[in-house]
């Protein structure tokens, strides 16, 4: 079953998206959407990451709220920095050691860091143990490392219960 239908929920989601895009619900469009959804998942099955199951959904909701608030606050901070004198900027590249071993969770962390204005995920070491970040204003490198690890990495490890071995 897994060989011919590798991701049934993704197939269903792609079919639904197709129906919403064409804005028509008839048998022909349903079959075409199902064929496209099945074909896309079949062709990309080797590229998709295994998503670990969420073990603490309430913590995930609280974490998403925290990330949203961090994005809003960071936008205000970056606007103040950009509109102020350039001498106040202190850009830096920072290497953050990672305890996350799951590729999906690591991608989520890198995306969150990049979504937060003022920081960008610039790279990942070959062994996936170090995330390279660029910060627009980094007065204290260790403080940025501690913030990323405590605000984002630790909750993600707890939410997905993928504690390092």
N, C-alpha and C positions, 0 to 999 in steps of 0.2 A: 504494500500500500504506500509506504513512504517513498518508494522509488518512483511511482507514477504520480503521486500527489504529495510532493515534499512539504508544502506549507498550506494546508487547507484553509486556515483563517485568512492568510494573506491572499489566497486565490479569491475567496469570498469578498474581501475588502476591495481588491482590484476590480472585481465584477461590479460591485456597488459604485465605485468611483467612475467606472465607464458609463454606467446608467445615468449617473448625475451629470457627467460631461455632455452626453448626447441629449439629455433632457427628454428622453423618450423611453417609455416602458412598453415594449412589445417583445414577442418571442424571439424575433430575429436579433434584436439588440441584446437581449438577455443571453442568448447563445453566443453571440460574438464577444460580449464582455466576459463570459465564462471561459471561452476559448483563449482570449487574450490573457486573462488572469492566470489560467493554468499554464499557458505557454511561457509567460514571463517568469513565473516561479520555477518552472522546470528548467529554463535556461540559466537562471541566476542562482540556483540552489547551492552551488559551490562557493558563491561569493557572500552569502548571507551569514551573519553571525548567529550563534546560538544565544538566545536571550534567556538569562536565568529567571526563574520565577520570583515574583515579588513576595517576600515573606512577611513584610510589615506594611500593608497598604496605607494605614493611617499615618505612619511615619513618612511615607512617600508623599502624601498630600501636604503634610507640614513642610517637608523639604522643598516641594515645588513652590509653596508660598514664600519660603525663605529665599529661594533663587529669584523669584519674581521681585521681591522687595530689594534684594541685592542689586538687581539690574537697574531698578529705578534710582536707587541711591547712587550707584556708580555713574549713571547718566548725568546726574546733577554734579557729581564730583568732577567728572571729565569736562563738562561744560565750563565749570569754574576754572579748571586748569587751562583749558584752551583759550578762554577769554582773558586770562591773566597774563602776566609777563612770562616769557619763555624760560627765564632763569629759575622759575619755580619747578620746572619739569625735571625729573630725575629718572629717565628711562633706564631699564636694565633687562638683561636676559638672566633668568633664574632657572636653575635645574632643581626640580622637585622630585625626590625619591618617591616611588609609588609602591604601595602595599597591595594594590589591586592586581589580581592576576587574570581576571576574566576580560576578554577583549571588548565585549559589549559595554560593560560597566566602565572600562577605561575610556571608551569612545564617548560615553555619556559625560564623564568628568571633563574630558577635553572640550566637548561642545559647550558645557556650562561655563567653563573658564573663558572660552572664546565669545560667548554671548554676553558676558559681563563686560561692559565698556571699560577700557583701560588695561585689559589683559587679553592676551591672545596665546593660544597653544601654538607654539612654533615648531615643535618636533617631538619625536618619541625615540628613545634609544632602541637599538636593534633587539635588545633583550626585554623590552617593554617595562623596564624597571625605573626609568627616569623620564619625566615629562619636562620638556624645555618650554618655559613661558617667557613672554615678553610683557613687561609692565610699563605703562606710560609714566607712572610716578612710583618709584620704589625706594623710599628713604632707608628701609631696613629689609634686607634680603631674607633674613631668618623669619621676620614677622610675616612676610608674604608666604613663605613655605608653610609656616605654622597655620596660617589662615586657610590656605587651600586644603591642607590635611584635616584640619578640625571642622571647617564649615562644609566641605564638600566630600572629601574622600571617606572620612569616618562614617557619616550618615549613609553614603552609598553602600559601603561594606555591610552596614547593619540592615539596610532595606533589603538587599539581595542576599544577605547572609552568605557572602562568599569570602569569609575570613581567610587571610593568608595562612598557608601551611608552614 
